[in-house]
Amino acid sequence: MGERREIALGPWAITEDWVQQYLKAVGDTSSLYFETGLAPPLALAAYAVGALLEKLKLPPGTIHMFQEVETIAPISFGEVISGAAHLGRPQLMGGRQFISVTFALVNARGQTVLAGASTVAFPAPFQAEREES
């Protein structure tokens, strides 16, 4: 596994309804996002990780271990976001396999708006496979 595998994420539209669903799911009752018309950065990160996990064929017992997010630019309601994730090399530790993933999300102008990294752990031995897009 010498090369880094790229997995496409998105595109998806950032709508008020999409933000409302995220805020309801996390129990956030703040009206700040609707007053400013900006999406919560962690909603984008959650969507990116969710989209990635849907595309990977991971076994039962997989655990999402770690998340790091860097907000680079605000994302307004109505924008369309897409991006890509890159799988790192699997590491074996204590009977579990760990894979780190980096991702970047871009707006319709191709500007990076959010970047991050995530790590998942799953029972070893197992070879994570990608769903064909």
Secondary structure as the mmCIF struct_conf table of DSSP 4:
data_model
#
loop_
_struct_conf.conf_type_id
_struct_conf.id
_struct_conf.beg_label_comp_id
_struct_conf.beg_label_asym_id
_struct_conf.beg_label_seq_id
_struct_conf.end_label_comp_id
_struct_conf.end_label_asym_id
_struct_conf.end_label_seq_id
BEND BEND1 GLU A 3 GLU A 3
HELX_LH_PP_P HELX_LH_PP_P1 ARG A 4 ARG A 4
STRN STRN1 ARG A 5 ALA A 13
HELX_RH_AL_P HELX_RH_AL_P1 GLU A 16 VAL A 26
TURN_TY1_P TURN_TY1_P1 GLY A 27 GLY A 27
HELX_RH_AL_P HELX_RH_AL_P2 LEU A 32 THR A 36
TURN_TY1_P TURN_TY1_P2 GLY A 37 GLY A 37
STRN STRN2 LEU A 38 LEU A 38
HELX_RH_AL_P HELX_RH_AL_P3 PRO A 41 LYS A 55
STRN STRN3 LEU A 56 LYS A 57
TURN_TY1_P TURN_TY1_P3 PRO A 60 GLY A 61
STRN STRN4 ILE A 63 THR A 71
BEND BEND2 ALA A 73 ALA A 73
STRN STRN5 SER A 76 SER A 76
TURN_TY1_P TURN_TY1_P4 PHE A 77 GLY A 78
STRN STRN6 VAL A 80 LEU A 87
STRN STRN7 GLN A 91 MET A 93
TURN_TY1_P TURN_TY1_P5 GLY A 94 GLY A 95
STRN STRN8 ARG A 96 VAL A 106
TURN_TY1_P TURN_TY1_P6 ALA A 108 ARG A 109
BEND BEND3 GLY A 110 GLY A 110
STRN STRN9 THR A 112 PRO A 123
BEND BEND4 ALA A 124 PRO A 125
STRN STRN10 GLU A 129 ARG A 130
HELX_LH_PP_P HELX_LH_PP_P2 GLU A 131 GLU A 132
#
